[in-house]
Amino acid sequence: MGDINYRTIKQITNVLLFVEGVRDAAYNELVEIRTPDGTSLTGQVLDSRDGMAIVQSFGETRGMDLSSTSVRFLGTTAQLAVSTDMLGRIFDGVGRPRDGGQQIYSEEKLDINGGTINPYAREEPSEFIQTGISTIDGMNTLVRGQKLPIFSGSGLPHNRLAAQIARQAKLLNSSEEFSVVFGGIGINSEEANFFRKEFEDTGALERAVMFLNLSSDPSMERIILPRLALTTAEYLAYEQDMHVLVILSDMTNYAEALREVSAAREEVPGRRGYPGYMYTDFSTIYERAGKINGRKGSITQIPILTMPGDDITHPIPDLTGYITEGQIVMSRDLYRKDIYPPVDVLLSLSRLMNQGIGKGRTREDHRGVADQLYSAYANGKDLRSLTEIVGEEALSANDRKYLNFANMFEDKFVRQGYYEDRSIEDTLSLGWDLLSSLDVSEMKRVKDEYIKKYGRWKEAEKDEE
């Protein structure tokens, strides 16, 4: 088939070409599209049935016509040439250099769709990653090999938070650094320049690979880009024994591109017009994070998505939450209070937190302190809502302490500087300082032995209680 140029195109939509008279076209097979003006574009087979091949173009279809446009099937799937020379480089959404450097030439080429990891071969994530951010380290701990998305909203500083994590992330009591693979999916020039400048200024670009698809670039590149990024990460992790942190921003733009393709294929839409297979498609991206038995390297994934209308029940965050191991949720209310990072710890969750904390990993009192902080902050927020109805004067003395705790928690624990890198010891000590504003009798979720060892109450006060 590689020597045949098909001019049997029946229909061209904004993203798809329907080619008749094609036999044995393979799913995900690459094609070369030749336009009337001689321009060559790359495409991929999305579907093949009854002698009809549906081809997705990775470039604009504007200017194509049915009689003069030809399609040649190449007989291979999309592959990426991989090498350690990719570190420090910036590529576009289909893997071409975007930094003015040379194309990567390597004998080793990998299928960008990757291979599924046998669940039996997966190693359970258990190594604590210190991000230096209290709301994550103390309350929603990230562990190596985890996929922990950031649920954000339009205009919130999710990119700053991701850049701070990329700059500060490290293994506790280890000199091992993370290599970073960043995938910008449909982001604007300001966001692309922000990440590029951050990586350059901190020296992180030397150990980073960037793939950028701007909002002005073809939308179909957004389908390919995360797979290019993860193929690169798999090579660095499993072939070069590196620990890789993958940041994908913004998965909402990926989902929109997926919906665009689905609509062009005239498929029956699912929830809010998104394809019914979006859950399965997401899983082919998110499940490529993890650790494999016998391999030294690992892939930790932080996808970022902006929730349309700040709606956490929207299909994009909803389906993402089912596949990933928790979420970091950003709050517009905290952002309005000028608190950075505006992480809502009550809505956030790390399902693998218990595997990465405790004695020998962080500290023995970590779980108890986190539970006590959750309880006290939730109580304080409930009382904050109550005072809007009955007034603060109607509260008891103990209730006022919880109300004050909620304010201090947001101002001292949640709020921290963009370049402030707190150790886990600093985070837990800060937690004990805040808890000391409450009566020691209220400490129902922390063991007495930890209260005596780490608590900030005076011995006389403890005896009195």
Buried (B, 14 or more C-beta within 10 A) or exposed (E): BEEEEBEBBEEBBBBBBBBEEBEEBBEBBBBBBBBEEEEEBBBBBBBBEEEBBBBBBBBBBEEBEEEEBBBBBBEEBBBBBBBBEBBBBBBBBBBEEBBEEEEBEBEEEBBBBBEEBEEEEBBEBBBBBBBBBBBBBBBBBBBBBBBBBBBBBEEBBBBBBBBBBBBBBBBBEEEEBBBBBBBBBBBEEEBBEBBBEBBEEBEBBEBBBBBBBBBEBBBBBBBBBBBBBBBBBBBBBBBBEBBBBBBBBBBBBBBBBBBBBBBBBEBEEBEEEBBEEBBEBBBBBBBBBBBBEEBEBBBBBBBBBBBBEBEBEBBBBBBBBEBBBBBBBBBBEBBEBEBBBBBBBEEBBBEBBEBBBBEEBBBBBBBBBBBBBBBBBBBBBEBBEBBEEEEEEEBEEEBBBBBBBBEBBBEBBBBBEEEBBBEBEBBBBBBBEBBBBBEBEBBEBBEEEBBEEBBBBEEEEBEEE
